[in-house]
Amino acid sequence: MPKARGEGPVEIVQIVGLGLLAGMLISLLRQHKPELAMQLSIAAGVMLFVLMMAKVLRVVEVMQSLASRANLEQAHMDTVLKIIGIAYIADFGAQVLSDAGEKAVATKVEMAGKIIIMLLAVPIILGVLDAILKLLG
Amino acid sequence: MDVQLLFRIAGVGIIVAVMATVLKQAGKDEQGQMVTLVGVLVVLMMVVTLLGKFFNLVKATFGMY
C-alpha cells in the first residue's frame, strides 16, 4: 500500500508545524479580537485531534481483537470504549472553556463527564461484584 | 480537514480587526461593532460545522450512539 503524503513518523513534523502556526495566529488575534482567537483555537484543537483519530481507530481495533481473543464480554468492551470517547469529548470541551477563562463552566462540563462515565460503569462494577460474590459463596 | 480553514479564520479575524479600527477612527463605532459581530458569526458557522464533524468522528470511532 503506498503511503499517503505525511504518513508515518514524519507526521509529527506536520502536527508540530500546525500547532506552532495556530499558536502564532492565535496570539496575533488575541490582542485585537479575543473572541475570534478562541474560535481559532477550537478549530486548531479539532484539527490536531482529527489528525490523531485515524491512529486511535487502529489502537481501538487492536484492543478489540485482544478482547475477543481473551473471551471478554463484548458489551463490557463497548462500555470501556464509550467511556474513553466521553472522556475525550468532555476533556476537550473543558480545556477550551478554561482556555477562554470560563473556569466555572469548565468545571461543570468535567463534572457532567464524570457523572456520565460513572453511570456507564455501573454494569461493569455490578459484574465485578457478582463475580466476587460467586467466588466467596 | 485542512489547514486552509485555520488561515480562513485568521484572515477573517485580521480583516475584521482592521475594519473595526478604521471605522472607529472614522467615528463610526456602531458600524465597527456590527462588523465585529458579523465576523464572529461567520467564523462561528465554520467552527460549528467543524465541531459537528469532529463529534461525529469521535462517536463513530468509539461506537457511542
N, CA and C atoms of all chains as a GROMACS GRO file, in nm:
protein
  606
    1MET      N    1   0.085  -0.120   0.000
    1MET     CA    2   0.000   0.000   0.000
    1MET      C    3   0.088   0.124   0.000
    2PRO      N    4   0.071   0.212  -0.098
    2PRO     CA    5   0.154   0.333  -0.099
    2PRO      C    6   0.115   0.425   0.014
    3LYS      N    7   0.218   0.487   0.073
    3LYS     CA    8   0.190   0.576   0.186
    3LYS      C    9   0.137   0.709   0.137
    4ALA      N   10   0.035   0.758   0.207
    4ALA     CA   11  -0.014   0.892   0.175
    4ALA      C   12   0.088   0.994   0.220
    5ARG      N   13   0.078   1.114   0.164
    5ARG     CA   14   0.175   1.218   0.198
    5ARG      C   15   0.165   1.252   0.347
    6GLY      N   16   0.283   1.256   0.412
    6GLY     CA   17   0.284   1.294   0.551
    6GLY      C   18   0.242   1.182   0.644
    7GLU      N   19   0.242   1.056   0.596
    7GLU     CA   20   0.208   0.948   0.687
    7GLU      C   21   0.335   0.890   0.745
    8GLY      N   22   0.320   0.818   0.856
    8GLY     CA   23   0.437   0.762   0.921
    8GLY      C   24   0.492   0.858   1.024
    9PRO      N   25   0.616   0.833   1.068
    9PRO     CA   26   0.674   0.916   1.174
    9PRO      C   27   0.687   1.062   1.135
   10VAL      N   28   0.693   1.090   1.004
   10VAL     CA   29   0.708   1.229   0.960
   10VAL      C   30   0.589   1.313   1.004
   11GLU      N   31   0.480   1.243   1.036
   11GLU     CA   32   0.358   1.316   1.068
   11GLU      C   33   0.377   1.409   1.187
   12ILE      N   34   0.470   1.375   1.275
   12ILE     CA   35   0.490   1.460   1.394
   12ILE      C   36   0.534   1.600   1.350
   13VAL      N   37   0.610   1.606   1.241
   13VAL     CA   38   0.653   1.737   1.191
   13VAL      C   39   0.531   1.818   1.149
   14GLN      N   40   0.440   1.750   1.078
   14GLN     CA   41   0.315   1.815   1.036
   14GLN      C   42   0.240   1.869   1.156
   15ILE      N   43   0.230   1.786   1.259
   15ILE     CA   44   0.148   1.823   1.374
   15ILE      C   45   0.211   1.938   1.450
   16VAL      N   46   0.343   1.930   1.472
   16VAL     CA   47   0.410   2.039   1.543
   16VAL      C   48   0.400   2.168   1.462
   17GLY      N   49   0.416   2.155   1.329
   17GLY     CA   50   0.405   2.274   1.244
   17GLY      C   51   0.267   2.336   1.254
   18LEU      N   52   0.165   2.250   1.246
   18LEU     CA   53   0.027   2.301   1.258
   18LEU      C   54   0.005   2.370   1.391
   19GLY      N   55   0.058   2.308   1.498
   19GLY     CA   56   0.041   2.367   1.631
   19GLY      C   57   0.109   2.502   1.643
   20LEU      N   58   0.232   2.509   1.594
   20LEU     CA   59   0.306   2.636   1.604
   20LEU      C   60   0.237   2.745   1.524
   21LEU      N   61   0.196   2.708   1.401
   21LEU     CA   62   0.128   2.806   1.315
   21LEU      C   63   0.000   2.857   1.382
   22ALA      N   64  -0.077   2.763   1.435
   22ALA     CA   65  -0.201   2.804   1.501
   22ALA      C   66  -0.171   2.891   1.622
   23GLY      N   67  -0.067   2.856   1.696
   23GLY     CA   68  -0.032   2.937   1.813
   23GLY      C   69   0.004   3.079   1.775
   24MET      N   70   0.082   3.093   1.667
   24MET     CA   71   0.120   3.228   1.623
   24MET      C   72  -0.003   3.308   1.584
   25LEU      N   73  -0.091   3.246   1.502
   25LEU     CA   74  -0.210   3.318   1.456
   25LEU      C   75  -0.298   3.355   1.574
   26ILE      N   76  -0.310   3.263   1.670
   26ILE     CA   77  -0.397   3.291   1.785
   26ILE      C   78  -0.342   3.406   1.867
   27SER      N   79  -0.210   3.406   1.890
   27SER     CA   80  -0.158   3.515   1.974
   27SER      C   81  -0.162   3.646   1.899
   28LEU      N   82  -0.158   3.640   1.763
   28LEU     CA   83  -0.176   3.763   1.685
   28LEU      C   84  -0.317   3.818   1.701
   29LEU      N   85  -0.415   3.726   1.694
   29LEU     CA   86  -0.555   3.770   1.701
   29LEU      C   87  -0.597   3.811   1.841
   30ARG      N   88  -0.532   3.751   1.942
   30ARG     CA   89  -0.579   3.771   2.079
   30ARG      C   90  -0.573   3.918   2.121
   31GLN      N   91  -0.473   3.994   2.067
   31GLN     CA   92  -0.460   4.134   2.106
   31GLN      C   93  -0.580   4.216   2.061
   32HIS      N   94  -0.633   4.182   1.942
   32HIS     CA   95  -0.738   4.268   1.887
   32HIS      C   96  -0.877   4.210   1.906
   33LYS      N   97  -0.889   4.082   1.876
   33LYS     CA   98  -1.023   4.019   1.883
   33LYS      C   99  -1.014   3.889   1.961
   34PRO      N  100  -1.023   3.893   2.093
   34PRO     CA  101  -1.008   3.770   2.174
   34PRO      C  102  -1.114   3.666   2.142
   35GLU      N  103  -1.237   3.709   2.104
   35GLU     CA  104  -1.342   3.611   2.078
   35GLU      C  105  -1.311   3.528   1.954
   36LEU      N  106  -1.249   3.593   1.854
   36LEU     CA  107  -1.210   3.517   1.734
   36LEU      C  108  -1.090   3.429   1.764
   37ALA      N  109  -1.001   3.475   1.853
   37ALA     CA  110  -0.886   3.392   1.889
   37ALA      C  111  -0.932   3.262   1.952
   38MET      N  112  -1.037   3.269   2.033
   38MET     CA  113  -1.088   3.148   2.096
   38MET      C  114  -1.141   3.050   1.992
   39GLN      N  115  -1.214   3.104   1.894
   39GLN     CA  116  -1.269   3.015   1.790
   39GLN      C  117  -1.157   2.952   1.708
   40LEU      N  118  -1.053   3.031   1.683
   40LEU     CA  119  -0.939   2.977   1.608
   40LEU      C  120  -0.872   2.865   1.688
   41SER      N  121  -0.865   2.883   1.820
   41SER     CA  122  -0.801   2.778   1.898
   41SER      C  123  -0.888   2.652   1.901
   42ILE      N  124  -1.021   2.668   1.899
   42ILE     CA  125  -1.109   2.550   1.889
   42ILE      C  126  -1.081   2.476   1.758
   43ALA      N  127  -1.075   2.554   1.648
   43ALA     CA  128  -1.054   2.491   1.518
   43ALA      C  129  -0.920   2.418   1.514
   44ALA      N  130  -0.815   2.481   1.570
   44ALA     CA  131  -0.684   2.417   1.570
   44ALA      C  132  -0.687   2.289   1.652
   45GLY      N  133  -0.752   2.297   1.768
   45GLY     CA  134  -0.761   2.178   1.852
   45GLY      C  135  -0.833   2.064   1.783
   46VAL      N  136  -0.944   2.096   1.717
   46VAL     CA  137  -1.020   1.993   1.647
   46VAL      C  138  -0.935   1.930   1.537
   47MET      N  139  -0.860   2.014   1.466
   47MET     CA  140  -0.779   1.960   1.356
   47MET      C  141  -0.673   1.865   1.407
   48LEU      N  142  -0.604   1.904   1.514
   48LEU     CA  143  -0.500   1.815   1.569
   48LEU      C  144  -0.563   1.684   1.616
   49PHE      N  145  -0.679   1.697   1.678
   49PHE     CA  146  -0.750   1.579   1.726
   49PHE      C  147  -0.786   1.485   1.611
   50VAL      N  148  -0.839   1.545   1.502
   50VAL     CA  149  -0.883   1.464   1.389
   50VAL      C  150  -0.764   1.395   1.324
   51LEU      N  151  -0.650   1.465   1.321
   51LEU     CA  152  -0.530   1.402   1.264
   51LEU      C  153  -0.493   1.276   1.341
   52MET      N  154  -0.520   1.275   1.472
   52MET     CA  155  -0.483   1.160   1.554
   52MET      C  156  -0.590   1.053   1.554
   53MET      N  157  -0.713   1.089   1.510
   53MET     CA  158  -0.825   0.995   1.524
   53MET      C  159  -0.802   0.867   1.444
   54ALA      N  160  -0.738   0.876   1.326
   54ALA     CA  161  -0.715   0.755   1.247
   54ALA      C  162  -0.627   0.657   1.325
   55LYS      N  163  -0.526   0.713   1.394
   55LYS     CA  164  -0.437   0.628   1.474
   55LYS      C  165  -0.514   0.566   1.590
   56VAL      N  166  -0.599   0.650   1.654
   56VAL     CA  167  -0.677   0.599   1.767
   56VAL      C  168  -0.765   0.483   1.722
   57LEU      N  169  -0.820   0.497   1.599
   57LEU     CA  170  -0.906   0.391   1.547
   57LEU      C  171  -0.828   0.260   1.537
   58ARG      N  172  -0.702   0.270   1.491
   58ARG     CA  173  -0.622   0.149   1.480
   58ARG      C  174  -0.598   0.086   1.617
   59VAL      N  175  -0.569   0.172   1.716
   59VAL     CA  176  -0.547   0.121   1.852
   59VAL      C  177  -0.673   0.052   1.903
   60VAL      N  178  -0.789   0.115   1.874
   60VAL     CA  179  -0.916   0.056   1.919
   60VAL      C  180  -0.936  -0.081   1.856
   61GLU      N  181  -0.901  -0.093   1.727
   61GLU     CA  182  -0.916  -0.223   1.662
   61GLU      C  183  -0.828  -0.328   1.729
   62VAL      N  184  -0.704  -0.290   1.761
   62VAL     CA  185  -0.614  -0.385   1.828
   62VAL      C  186  -0.673  -0.427   1.963
   63MET      N  187  -0.725  -0.327   2.037
   63MET     CA  188  -0.783  -0.359   2.168
   63MET      C  189  -0.900  -0.454   2.153
   64GLN      N  190  -0.981  -0.431   2.049
   64GLN     CA  191  -1.098  -0.517   2.032
   64GLN      C  192  -1.058  -0.659   1.996
   65SER      N  193  -0.954  -0.671   1.911
   65SER     CA  194  -0.914  -0.807   1.874
   65SER      C  195  -0.854  -0.878   1.995
   66LEU      N  196  -0.778  -0.804   2.077
   66LEU     CA  197  -0.725  -0.864   2.201
   66LEU      C  198  -0.838  -0.909   2.291
   67ALA      N  199  -0.941  -0.824   2.303
   67ALA     CA  200  -1.053  -0.857   2.391
   67ALA      C  201  -1.125  -0.982   2.342
   68SER      N  202  -1.141  -0.993   2.210
   68SER     CA  203  -1.214  -1.110   2.160
   68SER      C  204  -1.128  -1.235   2.175
   69ARG      N  205  -0.993  -1.219   2.169
   69ARG     CA  206  -0.907  -1.334   2.192
   69ARG      C  207  -0.912  -1.380   2.338
   70ALA      N  208  -0.930  -1.282   2.428
   70ALA     CA  209  -0.933  -1.315   2.571
   70ALA      C  210  -1.073  -1.354   2.615
   71ASN      N  211  -1.166  -1.365   2.520
   71ASN     CA  212  -1.305  -1.403   2.550
   71ASN      C  213  -1.371  -1.309   2.650
   72LEU      N  214  -1.336  -1.181   2.640
   72LEU     CA  215  -1.408  -1.084   2.723
   72LEU      C  216  -1.547  -1.064   2.666
   73GLU      N  217  -1.638  -1.019   2.752
   73GLU     CA  218  -1.772  -0.994   2.703
   73GLU      C  219  -1.772  -0.869   2.616
   74GLN      N  220  -1.835  -0.878   2.500
   74GLN     CA  221  -1.830  -0.766   2.405
   74GLN      C  222  -1.894  -0.640   2.462
   75ALA      N  223  -2.000  -0.661   2.543
   75ALA     CA  224  -2.071  -0.544   2.598
   75ALA      C  225  -1.979  -0.464   2.688
   76HIS      N  226  -1.895  -0.533   2.765
   76HIS     CA  227  -1.804  -0.462   2.855
   76HIS      C  228  -1.701  -0.382   2.775
   77MET      N  229  -1.651  -0.444   2.668
   77MET     CA  230  -1.553  -0.375   2.584
   77MET      C  231  -1.616  -0.248   2.523
   78ASP      N  232  -1.740  -0.261   2.477
   78ASP     CA  233  -1.809  -0.144   2.421
   78ASP      C  234  -1.821  -0.034   2.524
   79THR      N  235  -1.853  -0.073   2.648
   79THR     CA  236  -1.866   0.028   2.753
   79THR      C  237  -1.734   0.100   2.776
   80VAL      N  238  -1.625   0.024   2.778
   80VAL     CA  239  -1.495   0.087   2.801
   80VAL      C  240  -1.465   0.187   2.690
   81LEU      N  241  -1.492   0.147   2.566
   81LEU     CA  242  -1.465   0.238   2.453
   81LEU      C  243  -1.551   0.363   2.464
   82LYS      N  244  -1.679   0.343   2.500
   82LYS     CA  245  -1.766   0.460   2.514
   82LYS      C  246  -1.713   0.554   2.620
   83ILE      N  247  -1.663   0.497   2.728
   83ILE     CA  248  -1.610   0.582   2.836
   83ILE      C  249  -1.490   0.661   2.786
   84ILE      N  250  -1.404   0.596   2.707
   84ILE     CA  251  -1.288   0.669   2.654
   84ILE      C  252  -1.334   0.785   2.566
   85GLY      N  253  -1.435   0.757   2.481
   85GLY     CA  254  -1.486   0.864   2.393
   85GLY      C  255  -1.543   0.980   2.473
   86ILE      N  256  -1.623   0.947   2.576
   86ILE     CA  257  -1.682   1.053   2.658
   86ILE      C  258  -1.571   1.134   2.725
   87ALA      N  259  -1.470   1.065   2.774
   87ALA     CA  260  -1.361   1.135   2.841
   87ALA      C  261  -1.291   1.230   2.745
   88TYR      N  262  -1.268   1.185   2.621
   88TYR     CA  263  -1.203   1.272   2.522
   88TYR      C  264  -1.286   1.397   2.499
   89ILE      N  265  -1.417   1.378   2.473
   89ILE     CA  266  -1.501   1.493   2.438
   89ILE      C  267  -1.513   1.588   2.556
   90ALA      N  268  -1.536   1.534   2.676
   90ALA     CA  269  -1.554   1.621   2.793
   90ALA      C  270  -1.426   1.698   2.821
   91ASP      N  271  -1.312   1.630   2.808
   91ASP     CA  272  -1.185   1.696   2.834
   91ASP      C  273  -1.159   1.807   2.734
   92PHE      N  274  -1.193   1.777   2.607
   92PHE     CA  275  -1.174   1.879   2.503
   92PHE      C  276  -1.254   2.005   2.535
   93GLY      N  277  -1.383   1.985   2.564
   93GLY     CA  278  -1.468   2.100   2.595
   93GLY      C  279  -1.420   2.175   2.718
   94ALA      N  280  -1.382   2.102   2.822
   94ALA     CA  281  -1.339   2.168   2.945
   94ALA      C  282  -1.211   2.247   2.922
   95GLN      N  283  -1.121   2.194   2.841
   95GLN     CA  284  -0.996   2.266   2.818
   95GLN      C  285  -1.017   2.392   2.737
   96VAL      N  286  -1.105   2.383   2.634
   96VAL     CA  287  -1.134   2.504   2.556
   96VAL      C  288  -1.194   2.611   2.647
   97LEU      N  289  -1.287   2.567   2.733
   97LEU     CA  290  -1.353   2.663   2.821
   97LEU      C  291  -1.256   2.726   2.920
   98SER      N  292  -1.167   2.646   2.978
   98SER     CA  293  -1.078   2.705   3.077
   98SER      C  294  -0.973   2.792   3.006
   99ASP      N  295  -0.944   2.762   2.878
   99ASP     CA  296  -0.856   2.849   2.799
   99ASP      C  297  -0.921   2.986   2.781
  100ALA      N  298  -1.054   2.985   2.760
  100ALA     CA  299  -1.124   3.110   2.738
  100ALA      C  300  -1.152   3.183   2.868
  101GLY      N  301  -1.105   3.127   2.980
  101GLY     CA  302  -1.121   3.194   3.108
  101GLY      C  303  -1.251   3.162   3.180
  102GLU      N  304  -1.328   3.064   3.127
  102GLU     CA  305  -1.454   3.026   3.191
  102GLU      C  306  -1.433   2.903   3.278
  103LYS      N  307  -1.363   2.922   3.387
  103LYS     CA  308  -1.325   2.807   3.472
  103LYS      C  309  -1.449   2.740   3.532
  104ALA      N  310  -1.549   2.822   3.568
  104ALA     CA  311  -1.666   2.766   3.635
  104ALA      C  312  -1.740   2.671   3.542
  105VAL      N  313  -1.763   2.715   3.418
  105VAL     CA  314  -1.834   2.629   3.323
  105VAL      C  315  -1.751   2.505   3.291
  106ALA      N  316  -1.620   2.525   3.280
  106ALA     CA  317  -1.532   2.411   3.250
  106ALA      C  318  -1.543   2.304   3.358
  107THR      N  319  -1.547   2.347   3.483
  107THR     CA  320  -1.559   2.250   3.592
  107THR      C  321  -1.690   2.174   3.584
  108LYS      N  322  -1.799   2.246   3.545
  108LYS     CA  323  -1.928   2.177   3.535
  108LYS      C  324  -1.925   2.075   3.421
  109VAL      N  325  -1.864   2.112   3.310
  109VAL     CA  326  -1.856   2.017   3.198
  109VAL      C  327  -1.780   1.892   3.241
  110GLU      N  328  -1.670   1.913   3.312
  110GLU     CA  329  -1.593   1.798   3.360
  110GLU      C  330  -1.676   1.712   3.454
  111MET      N  331  -1.753   1.779   3.542
  111MET     CA  332  -1.835   1.704   3.637
  111MET      C  333  -1.939   1.621   3.562
  112ALA      N  334  -2.001   1.680   3.459
  112ALA     CA  335  -2.100   1.607   3.381
  112ALA      C  336  -2.037   1.484   3.316
  113GLY      N  337  -1.916   1.503   3.262
  113GLY     CA  338  -1.846   1.389   3.201
  113GLY      C  339  -1.824   1.279   3.303
  114LYS      N  340  -1.780   1.317   3.423
  114LYS     CA  341  -1.752   1.216   3.525
  114LYS      C  342  -1.879   1.142   3.564
  115ILE      N  343  -1.991   1.216   3.577
  115ILE     CA  344  -2.115   1.150   3.618
  115ILE      C  345  -2.162   1.053   3.512
  116ILE      N  346  -2.155   1.096   3.384
  116ILE     CA  347  -2.200   1.006   3.277
  116ILE      C  348  -2.112   0.882   3.272
  117ILE      N  349  -1.981   0.901   3.292
  117ILE     CA  350  -1.890   0.786   3.293
  117ILE      C  351  -1.926   0.691   3.407
  118MET      N  352  -1.956   0.748   3.524
  118MET     CA  353  -1.991   0.663   3.638
  118MET      C  354  -2.115   0.581   3.609
  119LEU      N  355  -2.216   0.647   3.548
  119LEU     CA  356  -2.339   0.575   3.514
  119LEU      C  357  -2.312   0.461   3.417
  120LEU      N  358  -2.224   0.490   3.318
  120LEU     CA  359  -2.193   0.385   3.220
  120LEU      C  360  -2.120   0.269   3.286
  121ALA      N  361  -2.041   0.300   3.390
  121ALA     CA  362  -1.958   0.196   3.450
  121ALA      C  363  -2.035   0.108   3.546
  122VAL      N  364  -2.159   0.148   3.582
  122VAL     CA  365  -2.234   0.071   3.682
  122VAL      C  366  -2.247  -0.077   3.645
  123PRO      N  367  -2.286  -0.113   3.520
  123PRO     CA  368  -2.298  -0.256   3.490
  123PRO      C  369  -2.168  -0.333   3.510
  124ILE      N  370  -2.054  -0.269   3.477
  124ILE     CA  371  -1.926  -0.338   3.494
  124ILE      C  372  -1.897  -0.359   3.642
  125ILE      N  373  -1.924  -0.255   3.723
  125ILE     CA  374  -1.900  -0.269   3.867
  125ILE      C  375  -1.987  -0.380   3.925
  126LEU      N  376  -2.114  -0.382   3.882
  126LEU     CA  377  -2.205  -0.487   3.930
  126LEU      C  378  -2.153  -0.625   3.888
  127GLY      N  379  -2.102  -0.634   3.764
  127GLY     CA  380  -2.048  -0.762   3.719
  127GLY      C  381  -1.932  -0.807   3.805
  128VAL      N  382  -1.843  -0.713   3.838
  128VAL     CA  383  -1.729  -0.747   3.924
  128VAL      C  384  -1.778  -0.795   4.060
  129LEU      N  385  -1.876  -0.721   4.115
  129LEU     CA  386  -1.928  -0.760   4.247
  129LEU      C  387  -1.990  -0.900   4.241
  130ASP      N  388  -2.066  -0.926   4.134
  130ASP     CA  389  -2.127  -1.058   4.118
  130ASP      C  390  -2.020  -1.166   4.116
  131ALA      N  391  -1.913  -1.140   4.039
  131ALA     CA  392  -1.806  -1.240   4.029
  131ALA      C  393  -1.743  -1.265   4.165
  132ILE      N  394  -1.721  -1.157   4.241
  132ILE     CA  395  -1.661  -1.174   4.374
  132ILE      C  396  -1.753  -1.255   4.465
  133LEU      N  397  -1.884  -1.221   4.458
  133LEU     CA  398  -1.979  -1.294   4.542
  133LEU      C  399  -1.980  -1.443   4.506
  134LYS      N  400  -1.970  -1.470   4.375
  134LYS     CA  401  -1.971  -1.610   4.333
  134LYS      C  402  -1.849  -1.682   4.387
  135LEU      N  403  -1.734  -1.613   4.384
  135LEU     CA  404  -1.611  -1.674   4.437
  135LEU      C  405  -1.624  -1.700   4.586
  136LEU      N  406  -1.685  -1.606   4.657
  136LEU     CA  407  -1.697  -1.622   4.803
  136LEU      C  408  -1.796  -1.731   4.838
  137GLY      N  409  -1.911  -1.727   4.767
  137GLY     CA  410  -2.016  -1.823   4.801
  137GLY      C  411  -1.982  -1.958   4.749
  138MET      N  412  -1.043   1.812   0.601
  138MET     CA  413  -0.980   1.871   0.720
  138MET      C  414  -0.844   1.926   0.682
  139ASP      N  415  -0.838   2.050   0.640
  139ASP     CA  416  -0.707   2.100   0.601
  139ASP      C  417  -0.676   2.234   0.667
  140VAL      N  418  -0.552   2.275   0.646
  140VAL     CA  419  -0.502   2.393   0.717
  140VAL      C  420  -0.570   2.520   0.667
  141GLN      N  421  -0.631   2.509   0.547
  141GLN     CA  422  -0.692   2.629   0.489
  141GLN      C  423  -0.794   2.693   0.582
  142LEU      N  424  -0.864   2.608   0.657
  142LEU     CA  425  -0.967   2.663   0.746
  142LEU      C  426  -0.904   2.753   0.852
  143LEU      N  427  -0.787   2.711   0.902
  143LEU     CA  428  -0.717   2.795   1.001
  143LEU      C  429  -0.687   2.932   0.941
  144PHE      N  430  -0.632   2.930   0.818
  144PHE     CA  431  -0.597   3.056   0.754
  144PHE      C  432  -0.721   3.140   0.730
  145ARG      N  433  -0.830   3.072   0.692
  145ARG     CA  434  -0.954   3.146   0.666
  145ARG      C  435  -1.002   3.218   0.792
  146ILE      N  436  -1.001   3.145   0.904
  146ILE     CA  437  -1.046   3.207   1.029
  146ILE      C  438  -0.954   3.321   1.068
  147ALA      N  439  -0.824   3.298   1.058
  147ALA     CA  440  -0.729   3.403   1.096
  147ALA      C  441  -0.746   3.524   1.004
  148GLY      N  442  -0.768   3.497   0.874
  148GLY     CA  443  -0.787   3.607   0.780
  148GLY      C  444  -0.910   3.688   0.814
  149VAL      N  445  -1.021   3.620   0.841
  149VAL     CA  446  -1.142   3.691   0.880
  149VAL      C  447  -1.116   3.775   1.005
  150GLY      N  448  -1.043   3.717   1.100
  150GLY     CA  449  -1.013   3.789   1.223
  150GLY      C  450  -0.933   3.915   1.197
  151ILE      N  451  -0.828   3.905   1.116
  151ILE     CA  452  -0.743   4.022   1.090
  151ILE      C  453  -0.821   4.129   1.015
  152ILE      N  454  -0.896   4.086   0.913
  152ILE     CA  455  -0.972   4.185   0.836
  152ILE      C  456  -1.075   4.255   0.924
  153VAL      N  457  -1.142   4.176   1.008
  153VAL     CA  458  -1.242   4.236   1.097
  153VAL      C  459  -1.176   4.335   1.193
  154ALA      N  460  -1.058   4.296   1.245
  154ALA     CA  461  -0.990   4.386   1.340
  154ALA      C  462  -0.954   4.517   1.271
  155VAL      N  463  -0.898   4.506   1.146
  155VAL     CA  464  -0.858   4.628   1.074
  155VAL      C  465  -0.980   4.714   1.045
  156MET      N  466  -1.088   4.649   0.995
  156MET     CA  467  -1.207   4.727   0.960
  156MET      C  468  -1.266   4.794   1.082
  157ALA      N  469  -1.268   4.724   1.193
  157ALA     CA  470  -1.324   4.785   1.315
  157ALA      C  471  -1.241   4.904   1.357
  158THR      N  472  -1.108   4.892   1.346
  158THR     CA  473  -1.022   5.005   1.383
  158THR      C  474  -1.047   5.124   1.293
  159VAL      N  475  -1.052   5.097   1.160
  159VAL     CA  476  -1.072   5.207   1.065
  159VAL      C  477  -1.205   5.276   1.090
  160LEU      N  478  -1.311   5.196   1.109
  160LEU     CA  479  -1.444   5.255   1.131
  160LEU      C  480  -1.446   5.336   1.260
  161LYS      N  481  -1.372   5.287   1.361
  161LYS     CA  482  -1.368   5.359   1.488
  161LYS      C  483  -1.299   5.494   1.468
  162GLN      N  484  -1.189   5.491   1.392
  162GLN     CA  485  -1.117   5.616   1.367
  162GLN      C  486  -1.204   5.716   1.293
  163ALA      N  487  -1.290   5.662   1.202
  163ALA     CA  488  -1.377   5.749   1.124
  163ALA      C  489  -1.498   5.793   1.206
  164GLY      N  490  -1.503   5.753   1.331
  164GLY     CA  491  -1.612   5.795   1.417
  164GLY      C  492  -1.739   5.715   1.397
  165LYS      N  493  -1.728   5.593   1.337
  165LYS     CA  494  -1.848   5.511   1.314
  165LYS      C  495  -1.839   5.386   1.401
  166ASP      N  496  -1.850   5.406   1.529
  166ASP     CA  497  -1.836   5.296   1.622
  166ASP      C  498  -1.944   5.190   1.602
  167GLU      N  499  -2.065   5.235   1.568
  167GLU     CA  500  -2.177   5.141   1.551
  167GLU      C  501  -2.144   5.039   1.442
  168GLN      N  502  -2.103   5.093   1.324
  168GLN     CA  503  -2.071   5.003   1.215
  168GLN      C  504  -1.956   4.911   1.252
  169GLY      N  505  -1.860   4.965   1.326
  169GLY     CA  506  -1.747   4.883   1.370
  169GLY      C  507  -1.794   4.764   1.451
  170GLN      N  508  -1.886   4.789   1.541
  170GLN     CA  509  -1.938   4.679   1.622
  170GLN      C  510  -2.014   4.578   1.538
  171MET      N  511  -2.091   4.630   1.439
  171MET     CA  512  -2.165   4.537   1.352
  171MET      C  513  -2.069   4.448   1.275
  172VAL      N  514  -1.958   4.510   1.225
  172VAL     CA  515  -1.859   4.431   1.150
  172VAL      C  516  -1.801   4.322   1.240
  173THR      N  517  -1.770   4.358   1.363
  173THR     CA  518  -1.717   4.258   1.457
  173THR      C  519  -1.816   4.144   1.477
  174LEU      N  520  -1.943   4.183   1.495
  174LEU     CA  521  -2.047   4.082   1.519
  174LEU      C  522  -2.058   3.987   1.400
  175VAL      N  523  -2.061   4.045   1.279
  175VAL     CA  524  -2.074   3.962   1.160
  175VAL      C  525  -1.954   3.870   1.145
  176GLY      N  526  -1.835   3.924   1.173
  176GLY     CA  527  -1.715   3.840   1.165
  176GLY      C  528  -1.723   3.722   1.259
  177VAL      N  529  -1.765   3.750   1.383
  177VAL     CA  530  -1.776   3.642   1.481
  177VAL      C  531  -1.877   3.538   1.434
  178LEU      N  532  -1.989   3.585   1.377
  178LEU     CA  533  -2.091   3.490   1.332
  178LEU      C  534  -2.041   3.404   1.217
  179VAL      N  535  -1.973   3.467   1.122
  179VAL     CA  536  -1.922   3.391   1.007
  179VAL      C  537  -1.826   3.282   1.054
  180VAL      N  538  -1.734   3.322   1.143
  180VAL     CA  539  -1.638   3.223   1.193
  180VAL      C  540  -1.709   3.116   1.275
  181LEU      N  541  -1.812   3.158   1.349
  181LEU     CA  542  -1.886   3.063   1.431
  181LEU      C  543  -1.949   2.954   1.344
  182MET      N  544  -2.002   2.995   1.227
  182MET     CA  545  -2.061   2.895   1.137
  182MET      C  546  -1.958   2.790   1.098
  183MET      N  547  -1.838   2.838   1.061
  183MET     CA  548  -1.733   2.742   1.022
  183MET      C  549  -1.697   2.650   1.138
  184VAL      N  550  -1.679   2.711   1.257
  184VAL     CA  551  -1.632   2.632   1.371
  184VAL      C  552  -1.738   2.532   1.413
  185VAL      N  553  -1.865   2.572   1.406
  185VAL     CA  554  -1.970   2.480   1.448
  185VAL      C  555  -1.978   2.361   1.352
  186THR      N  556  -1.964   2.387   1.222
  186THR     CA  557  -1.962   2.277   1.126
  186THR      C  558  -1.848   2.180   1.157
  187LEU      N  559  -1.730   2.239   1.184
  187LEU     CA  560  -1.612   2.157   1.215
  187LEU      C  561  -1.635   2.075   1.342
  188LEU      N  562  -1.694   2.139   1.443
  188LEU     CA  563  -1.718   2.068   1.569
  188LEU      C  564  -1.815   1.954   1.549
  189GLY      N  565  -1.919   1.978   1.466
  189GLY     CA  566  -2.015   1.871   1.439
  189GLY      C  567  -1.949   1.751   1.376
  190LYS      N  568  -1.861   1.779   1.276
  190LYS     CA  569  -1.788   1.670   1.211
  190LYS      C  570  -1.703   1.596   1.312
  191PHE      N  571  -1.638   1.674   1.400
  191PHE     CA  572  -1.547   1.615   1.498
  191PHE      C  573  -1.623   1.524   1.594
  192PHE      N  574  -1.738   1.572   1.644
  192PHE     CA  575  -1.814   1.489   1.737
  192PHE      C  576  -1.862   1.362   1.669
  193ASN      N  577  -1.905   1.372   1.543
  193ASN     CA  578  -1.950   1.253   1.473
  193ASN      C  579  -1.836   1.153   1.457
  194LEU      N  580  -1.716   1.208   1.430
  194LEU     CA  581  -1.600   1.120   1.413
  194LEU      C  582  -1.569   1.045   1.543
  195VAL      N  583  -1.572   1.120   1.655
  195VAL     CA  584  -1.543   1.055   1.783
  195VAL      C  585  -1.649   0.951   1.814
  196LYS      N  586  -1.776   0.985   1.785
  196LYS     CA  587  -1.885   0.890   1.812
  196LYS      C  588  -1.868   0.764   1.729
  197ALA      N  589  -1.827   0.782   1.602
  197ALA     CA  590  -1.811   0.664   1.517
  197ALA      C  591  -1.692   0.581   1.562
  198THR      N  592  -1.584   0.649   1.606
  198THR     CA  593  -1.464   0.575   1.645
  198THR      C  594  -1.488   0.489   1.768
  199PHE      N  595  -1.560   0.545   1.866
  199PHE     CA  596  -1.576   0.472   1.991
  199PHE      C  597  -1.713   0.405   2.003
  200GLY      N  598  -1.789   0.402   1.891
  200GLY     CA  599  -1.915   0.331   1.892
  200GLY      C  600  -2.015   0.382   1.994
  201MET      N  601  -2.023   0.515   2.011
  201MET     CA  602  -2.119   0.569   2.107
  201MET      C  603  -2.239   0.624   2.032
  202TYR      N  604  -2.349   0.550   2.037
  202TYR     CA  605  -2.470   0.604   1.975
  202TYR      C  606  -2.586   0.597   2.072
   0.00000   0.00000   0.00000
